[in-house]
């Protein structure tokens, strides 16, 4: 199915819920680990671990199956689109909010002139070259229309990636 604005919006909504499912899975695994550690001997720990992992995996598989059905995404499409997003976001490094302070410093260096300008120019030239190369490869792999659409939404997609990381790390933060 070709990627359209509407399909991308649906995917972003799906992926936000996907992150919550993964967070719940990580919380369940953490809680299981604590329950297993409470057992008195290796045999009971082993039995509790096997039984618990089976339950946690089944719960996660059911949640993911329901989520994919709700949003109309098959696992293969999800994985392929997520890979395309990762490539495009990685290629568009200058638009990465995490790098904004560094980009600002290099922009200031360009204004100063001399060796600082030369270093800054080389930095930007390298980023631009890498972006072109990575996007060209992504276009070959995922199609020009897909990559161009993702490129228009790179800040939103970066935020989506950060949401996923925050959900995962939040699973290990007490009280979250």
Secondary structure, 3 states (H helix, E strand, C coil): CCCCHHHHHHHHHHHHHHHHHHHHHHHHHHHHHHHHHCCCCHHHHHHHHHHHHHHHHHHHHHHHHHHHHHHCCCHHHHHHHHHHHHHHHHHCHHHCHHHHHHHHHHHHHHHHCHHHHHHHHHHHHHHHHHHHHHHHHHHHHHCHHHHHHHHHCHHHHHHHHHHHHHHHHHCCCCCC
